[in-house]
Amino acid sequence: MIKIILLIIIAISVTAIFDARRIAEKYFSTADINKQVLLLKIAGFLVAVICAIILSFL
């Protein structure tokens, strides 16, 4: 069960990496959109890597 949850989290974070610009334009202000996109991509990458490491040890 935990493996399925980790795979779903990895899929969501990879989707966030690829759609970071659309997510940032929709939910954040337009003042500093590039910084928000970079932050979303870094956060998505870190979450995906951490979940993949946990998944490999299970």
KELO-800540 format. One record per residue (C-alpha): y, z, x; chain; residue in one letter. Coordinates in Angstrom, 2 decimals, always signed. Layout:
N
+---------+---------+---------+--------+--------+
:       y :       z :       x : chaine : residu :
+---------+---------+---------+--------+--------+
:       Y :       Z :       X :      A :      a :
...
+---------+---------+---------+--------+--------+
END
This chain:
58
+---------+---------+---------+--------+--------+
:       y :       z :       x : chaine : residu :
+---------+---------+---------+--------+--------+
:   +0.00 :   +0.00 :   +0.00 :      A :      m :
:   +2.41 :   +0.89 :   +2.80 :      A :      i :
:   +1.68 :   -2.45 :   +4.50 :      A :      k :
:   +2.78 :   -4.36 :   +1.42 :      A :      i :
:   +6.00 :   -2.35 :   +1.21 :      A :      i :
:   +6.74 :   -3.01 :   +4.89 :      A :      l :
:   +6.11 :   -6.75 :   +4.42 :      A :      l :
:   +8.48 :   -6.80 :   +1.45 :      A :      i :
:  +11.17 :   -5.02 :   +3.49 :      A :      i :
:  +10.70 :   -7.52 :   +6.33 :      A :      i :
:  +11.02 :  -10.42 :   +3.87 :      A :      a :
:  +14.21 :   -8.97 :   +2.39 :      A :      i :
:  +15.76 :   -8.41 :   +5.81 :      A :      s :
:  +14.92 :  -11.96 :   +6.97 :      A :      v :
:  +16.50 :  -13.28 :   +3.78 :      A :      t :
:  +19.58 :  -11.17 :   +4.48 :      A :      a :
:  +19.80 :  -12.66 :   +7.97 :      A :      i :
:  +19.74 :  -16.24 :   +6.69 :      A :      f :
:  +22.02 :  -15.62 :   +3.68 :      A :      d :
:  +24.45 :  -13.27 :   +5.44 :      A :      a :
:  +27.48 :  -15.48 :   +4.87 :      A :      r :
:  +26.83 :  -15.79 :   +1.11 :      A :      r :
:  +26.18 :  -12.06 :   +0.78 :      A :      i :
:  +29.35 :  -11.20 :   +2.70 :      A :      a :
:  +31.48 :  -13.57 :   +0.64 :      A :      e :
:  +30.10 :  -12.19 :   -2.60 :      A :      k :
:  +30.22 :   -8.44 :   -1.97 :      A :      y :
:  +32.87 :   -7.83 :   +0.72 :      A :      f :
:  +36.56 :   -8.60 :   +1.01 :      A :      s :
:  +37.66 :  -11.84 :   +2.63 :      A :      t :
:  +39.83 :  -10.14 :   +5.24 :      A :      a :
:  +37.28 :  -10.00 :   +8.04 :      A :      d :
:  +34.28 :  -12.00 :   +6.84 :      A :      i :
:  +32.93 :  -12.90 :  +10.29 :      A :      n :
:  +32.58 :   -9.27 :  +11.32 :      A :      k :
:  +30.72 :   -8.48 :   +8.10 :      A :      q :
:  +28.37 :  -11.44 :   +8.63 :      A :      v :
:  +27.61 :  -10.28 :  +12.17 :      A :      l :
:  +26.98 :   -6.73 :  +10.95 :      A :      l :
:  +24.61 :   -7.96 :   +8.23 :      A :      l :
:  +22.68 :  -10.10 :  +10.69 :      A :      k :
:  +22.32 :   -7.27 :  +13.20 :      A :      i :
:  +21.25 :   -4.80 :  +10.52 :      A :      a :
:  +18.72 :   -7.24 :   +9.07 :      A :      g :
:  +17.30 :   -7.96 :  +12.51 :      A :      f :
:  +16.95 :   -4.28 :  +13.38 :      A :      l :
:  +15.27 :   -3.44 :  +10.07 :      A :      v :
:  +12.85 :   -6.34 :  +10.45 :      A :      a :
:  +11.93 :   -5.39 :  +14.01 :      A :      v :
:  +11.47 :   -1.70 :  +13.20 :      A :      i :
:   +9.27 :   -2.51 :  +10.19 :      A :      c :
:   +7.23 :   -4.98 :  +12.24 :      A :      a :
:   +6.64 :   -2.37 :  +14.93 :      A :      i :
:   +5.55 :   +0.17 :  +12.33 :      A :      i :
:   +3.32 :   -2.44 :  +10.72 :      A :      l :
:   +1.65 :   -3.27 :  +14.01 :      A :      s :
:   +0.70 :   +0.38 :  +14.60 :      A :      f :
:   -0.86 :   +0.86 :  +11.16 :      A :      l :
+---------+---------+---------+--------+--------+
END
